[in-house]
Amino acid sequence: MAADRRIIRCDVRGSGGSEKIRAPVSLAQLADDIVSLLDHISVTDAVDVAGVAIGGCLGLTLAARYPKRIHRLAAINPP
């Protein structure tokens, strides 16, 4: 990665270090969460997104729901 690139990594609901959830959650809700995060940290330009497995599905959902927010997408091995 170029030194001038900003990398934003987050745990989505119920994964990684995030609090576990007991209710169903959809990819659409997770995509909305990501956009809310970008808004919260004042990222308004289109972003490059990379995701592996379920992250790849989430990237595809982001691109479908928010096409103007995604510049490039690498969906790696989405199920």
C-alpha positions in Angstrom: 0.0 0.0 0.0 1.1 3.5 -0.7 2.3 5.4 2.4 -0.4 8.1 1.8 -3.3 5.5 1.9 -5.5 5.5 5.0 -6.7 2.1 6.1 -9.9 1.7 8.0 -10.5 -1.7 9.5 -13.5 -2.5 11.6 -15.2 -5.5 13.2 -18.8 -5.8 12.0 -21.6 -6.7 14.5 -21.0 -10.1 16.0 -17.5 -10.7 14.6 -14.0 -10.2 15.7 -13.7 -8.3 18.9 -17.3 -6.9 18.6 -19.9 -7.9 21.1 -21.7 -11.1 20.1 -25.3 -10.7 18.9 -28.3 -12.9 19.6 -30.6 -11.7 16.8 -30.4 -12.2 13.1 -28.5 -9.5 11.2 -28.5 -9.0 7.4 -25.8 -8.0 5.1 -27.8 -4.9 4.3 -27.7 -3.9 8.0 -24.0 -4.5 8.1 -23.5 -2.4 5.0 -25.5 0.4 6.6 -23.3 0.1 9.7 -20.2 0.6 7.5 -21.6 3.7 5.8 -22.6 5.1 9.2 -19.0 4.5 10.4 -17.6 6.3 7.3 -20.1 9.2 8.0 -19.1 9.3 11.6 -15.4 9.7 10.8 -16.1 12.2 8.1 -15.1 10.0 5.1 -17.3 11.4 2.3 -15.2 10.4 -0.8 -15.7 7.1 -2.5 -13.5 4.4 -0.9 -11.7 1.3 -2.0 -13.1 -1.8 -0.3 -11.5 -5.3 0.2 -13.1 -8.2 1.9 -12.5 -11.9 2.2 -15.3 -14.5 2.5 -18.2 -12.9 4.3 -16.3 -9.6 4.0 -16.4 -10.1 0.2 -20.2 -10.5 0.4 -20.4 -7.4 2.5 -18.3 -5.5 0.0 -20.7 -6.6 -2.8 -23.6 -5.5 -0.7 -22.0 -2.1 0.0 -21.4 -1.6 -3.7 -25.0 -2.5 -4.6 -26.6 -0.3 -1.9 -24.1 2.6 -2.0 -22.5 2.7 -5.5 -21.4 6.3 -5.1 -19.5 5.5 -1.9 -17.4 2.7 -3.4 -14.5 3.5 -5.7 -13.0 0.1 -6.2 -14.0 -3.3 -4.8 -11.9 -6.5 -4.2 -14.4 -9.2 -3.2 -12.1 -12.1 -2.4 -13.8 -15.6 -2.2 -17.3 -14.5 -1.3 -19.5 -17.5 -0.5 
